[in-house]
Amino acid sequence: MNITRRRMLVLLPAAAVAWKYVLAGTPEASPNYQMTEHWWAMLIDITKCIGCGSCVRACQLENHVPDGYFRTWVERYHIEDWQMEYPKVDSPDGGKNGFPAAKETGGKNFFVPKLCNHCADSPCTQVCPVGATFVSPDGVVLVDQKYCLGCRYCVQACPYGCRFINPQTQTANKCTLCYHRITKGLTTACCEVCPTGSRQLANLKDPKDPIHEFLRTHSVQVLKPYLATRSKTFYYGLDGAVR
């Protein structure tokens, strides 16, 4: 979509209003929810993921994700012992219905759930021409659907492939960490249904959150660390072949 200078000048004040609305909180948030006391993150334990697809199904139901699109999905990696740099990756229908039996013998197979990384220095927010994509004060990357132009700049800028244009609204869509749930004291839909506990929502500002002990005692990684996006989706047991 081409955006004229006149159109830009009209939309910039609207973006400023949207940002003030965010700073004031959302109508869906609990009255006792304090943004300044939260800095949200996600911890994913690769060693526990069984590729059942429960997280994908729960996300689609909770967030009304259109068929064929995904806010979160699961990939299966197969790595041969002699070919570590060239894994085979499959994700049938986003892993929503699980995976067929692996055809390959030898090597190793493992599952990698993926979602928006909720980067503190997110490329998507930097390219949005009207501020519809922004980082909330509690660390969640969100999209204001009222102001999104559907220009696709953020989709192209995301290095993790986590965004899509909703075919029904023609606006950008992505994981919101179930913001409407976590501001009410609930966990995300994907964490709630995970049968092995491989996904854990975390509040980095809460000194009592179990993630702090986990980070002290385990080595965790982020996807594409060389991009310096300050991703807040942490992986334990992440193989170096994962991209």
C-alpha positions as CSV (number, residue, x, y, z in Angstrom):
1,M,0.0,0.0,0.0
2,N,1.4,3.4,-0.9
3,I,0.9,6.1,1.7
4,T,0.9,9.7,0.5
5,R,2.4,12.5,2.6
6,R,-1.1,14.0,3.1
7,R,-2.4,10.7,4.3
8,M,0.5,10.4,6.7
9,L,-0.1,13.8,8.2
10,V,-3.7,12.9,8.8
11,L,-2.9,9.6,10.5
12,L,-0.1,10.7,12.8
13,P,-2.4,12.6,15.2
14,A,-4.5,9.5,15.3
15,A,-1.5,7.4,16.2
16,A,-0.7,9.8,19.1
17,V,-4.2,9.4,20.4
18,A,-3.9,5.6,20.2
19,W,-0.7,5.7,22.2
20,K,-2.3,7.8,25.0
21,Y,-5.1,5.2,25.1
22,V,-2.6,2.5,25.6
23,L,-0.8,4.3,28.4
24,A,-4.1,4.8,30.2
25,G,-4.7,1.0,30.2
26,T,-7.3,-1.0,28.4
27,P,-10.9,-1.6,29.2
28,E,-10.2,-5.3,29.4
29,A,-7.6,-5.0,32.1
30,S,-8.4,-5.9,35.7
31,P,-8.9,-2.8,37.9
32,N,-6.0,-3.9,40.1
33,Y,-3.7,-4.5,37.2
34,Q,-0.6,-2.3,37.3
35,M,1.4,-2.1,34.0
36,T,4.5,-0.8,35.8
37,E,4.7,-4.0,37.9
38,H,4.9,-6.3,34.8
39,W,7.4,-7.0,32.1
40,W,6.1,-10.0,30.2
41,A,8.1,-12.8,28.7
42,M,7.6,-16.4,27.6
43,L,9.8,-19.4,28.5
44,I,9.7,-22.5,26.2
45,D,11.3,-25.7,27.2
46,I,12.1,-27.6,24.0
47,T,12.9,-30.8,25.9
48,K,9.3,-31.0,27.1
49,C,7.4,-30.2,23.8
50,I,5.8,-33.3,22.3
51,G,4.3,-31.6,19.2
52,C,0.7,-32.3,20.2
53,G,-0.6,-29.1,18.7
54,S,-2.8,-28.3,21.8
55,C,-1.3,-24.8,22.0
56,V,-2.1,-24.0,18.3
57,R,-5.7,-25.1,18.7
58,A,-6.2,-23.2,21.9
59,C,-4.7,-20.1,20.4
60,Q,-7.0,-20.2,17.4
61,L,-10.1,-20.7,19.5
62,E,-9.2,-18.1,22.0
63,N,-8.2,-15.4,19.5
64,H,-10.5,-16.2,16.6
65,V,-7.5,-16.8,14.3
66,P,-8.7,-17.5,10.7
67,D,-8.1,-21.0,9.2
68,G,-4.7,-21.3,7.6
69,Y,-3.1,-18.5,9.7
70,F,-1.3,-18.8,13.0
71,R,-0.4,-16.7,16.0
72,T,1.6,-19.6,17.3
73,W,2.7,-22.7,15.5
74,V,5.0,-25.8,16.0
75,E,7.8,-26.9,13.8
76,R,9.4,-30.4,13.8
77,Y,13.1,-30.5,13.1
78,H,15.0,-33.6,11.9
79,I,18.8,-33.4,12.0
80,E,21.1,-36.1,10.7
81,D,24.3,-36.6,12.7
82,W,26.4,-35.9,9.7
83,Q,24.5,-32.9,8.4
84,M,23.9,-30.7,11.4
85,E,23.7,-27.4,9.4
86,Y,20.9,-28.5,7.1
87,P,17.9,-29.7,9.2
88,K,14.6,-30.9,7.6
89,V,11.7,-28.9,8.9
90,D,8.0,-29.6,8.6
91,S,4.9,-28.0,10.2
92,P,1.7,-29.5,8.7
93,D,-1.1,-27.0,9.2
94,G,1.1,-25.2,11.8
95,G,1.3,-28.5,13.8
96,K,-2.3,-27.9,14.8
97,N,-3.2,-31.6,14.6
98,G,0.1,-33.0,15.7
99,F,2.6,-34.7,13.4
100,P,2.7,-37.9,11.4
101,A,5.3,-40.4,12.3
102,A,8.8,-39.4,11.2
103,K,10.0,-41.1,8.1
104,E,13.6,-40.6,8.7
105,T,15.7,-43.0,10.7
106,G,18.8,-42.0,12.7
107,G,19.6,-38.5,13.7
108,K,17.2,-36.7,16.0
109,N,13.8,-35.2,15.9
110,F,12.5,-32.4,18.2
111,F,9.7,-29.8,18.2
112,V,10.0,-26.0,18.4
113,P,7.0,-23.9,19.2
114,K,7.2,-20.4,17.7
115,L,5.3,-17.2,18.3
116,C,5.9,-13.4,18.4
117,N,9.1,-12.8,20.4
118,H,7.8,-9.6,21.9
119,C,11.1,-7.9,21.3
120,A,12.1,-4.9,23.5
121,D,13.7,-3.4,20.3
122,S,11.2,-4.8,17.8
123,P,11.8,-4.0,14.1
124,C,8.1,-4.1,13.5
125,T,7.4,-1.1,15.7
126,Q,10.2,0.8,14.0
127,V,8.7,0.6,10.5
128,C,5.0,1.1,11.3
129,P,4.2,4.5,9.7
130,V,1.3,5.4,12.1
131,G,2.3,3.8,15.4
132,A,-0.4,1.1,15.2
133,T,2.3,-1.4,16.2
134,F,3.8,-0.5,19.6
135,V,5.4,-2.0,22.7
136,S,3.1,-1.6,25.7
137,P,4.5,-0.3,29.0
138,D,4.4,-3.8,30.3
139,G,6.5,-5.2,27.4
140,V,4.0,-6.7,25.0
141,V,4.1,-5.9,21.3
142,L,0.6,-5.1,20.3
143,V,-1.3,-3.9,17.2
144,D,-4.1,-1.3,17.5
145,Q,-6.6,-2.6,14.9
146,K,-8.3,0.8,14.7
147,Y,-5.3,2.5,13.3
148,C,-3.5,-0.3,11.4
149,L,-3.4,0.5,7.6
150,G,-2.6,-3.0,6.5
151,C,0.4,-1.7,4.7
152,R,2.4,-4.9,5.5
153,Y,5.6,-3.1,6.5
154,C,5.6,-4.8,9.9
155,V,5.0,-8.2,8.3
156,Q,8.0,-7.7,6.1
157,A,10.2,-6.3,9.0
158,C,9.5,-9.2,11.4
159,P,12.6,-11.5,11.2
160,Y,10.7,-14.3,12.9
161,G,7.8,-14.6,10.4
162,C,5.3,-14.1,13.3
163,R,2.9,-11.6,11.6
164,F,0.2,-11.9,9.0
165,I,-2.6,-9.8,7.5
166,N,-6.0,-11.0,8.7
167,P,-8.0,-11.6,5.5
168,Q,-11.2,-10.6,7.3
169,T,-10.0,-7.2,8.7
170,Q,-7.1,-6.5,6.3
171,T,-5.0,-5.5,9.3
172,A,-1.9,-6.9,10.9
173,N,-2.3,-9.8,13.4
174,K,0.0,-11.7,15.7
175,C,0.4,-13.2,19.1
176,T,-0.5,-10.7,21.9
177,L,0.4,-13.1,24.7
178,C,-3.3,-13.2,25.3
179,Y,-3.2,-9.7,26.6
180,H,-6.9,-9.7,27.4
181,R,-6.2,-12.7,29.8
182,I,-2.9,-11.8,31.4
183,T,-4.1,-8.4,32.5
184,K,-6.8,-10.2,34.4
185,G,-4.4,-12.5,36.3
186,L,-4.8,-15.4,33.9
187,T,-2.1,-17.2,31.9
188,T,-2.1,-17.4,28.1
189,A,-4.3,-19.9,26.3
190,C,-1.3,-21.9,25.0
191,C,0.3,-22.2,28.4
192,E,-3.0,-23.2,30.0
193,V,-3.5,-26.2,27.7
194,C,0.1,-27.4,27.3
195,P,0.1,-31.0,28.8
196,T,3.8,-31.0,29.6
197,G,4.3,-27.5,30.8
198,S,6.8,-26.7,28.0
199,R,5.4,-23.1,27.8
200,Q,5.5,-20.8,30.8
201,L,4.4,-17.2,30.9
202,A,6.8,-15.1,33.0
203,N,6.8,-11.7,34.6
204,L,10.4,-10.5,34.6
205,K,9.6,-7.7,37.1
206,D,8.4,-10.1,39.7
207,P,11.3,-11.3,41.8
208,K,9.2,-14.3,43.0
209,D,8.5,-15.5,39.4
210,P,10.1,-19.0,38.9
211,I,11.7,-17.8,35.7
212,H,14.5,-16.1,37.7
213,E,15.6,-19.3,39.3
214,F,15.4,-21.1,36.0
215,L,17.5,-18.5,34.2
216,R,20.1,-18.8,37.0
217,T,20.4,-22.6,36.8
218,H,19.8,-23.2,33.0
219,S,21.3,-22.0,29.8
220,V,18.6,-20.4,27.6
221,Q,18.8,-18.9,24.2
222,V,16.7,-16.7,21.9
223,L,16.1,-17.0,18.2
224,K,18.5,-15.1,15.9
225,P,20.4,-13.4,18.8
226,Y,22.7,-11.7,16.2
227,L,19.7,-9.4,15.3
228,A,19.9,-7.8,18.8
229,T,16.1,-7.4,19.0
230,R,16.1,-8.1,22.8
231,S,13.7,-11.0,22.3
232,K,11.7,-11.9,25.4
233,T,10.8,-15.4,24.2
234,F,13.4,-17.6,25.8
235,Y,14.2,-21.2,24.8
236,Y,15.7,-23.9,26.8
237,G,17.3,-26.8,24.9
238,L,17.4,-24.9,21.6
239,D,19.5,-26.6,19.0
240,G,21.9,-24.4,17.1
241,A,20.4,-25.6,13.8
242,V,17.0,-23.9,14.6
243,R,16.5,-20.8,12.6
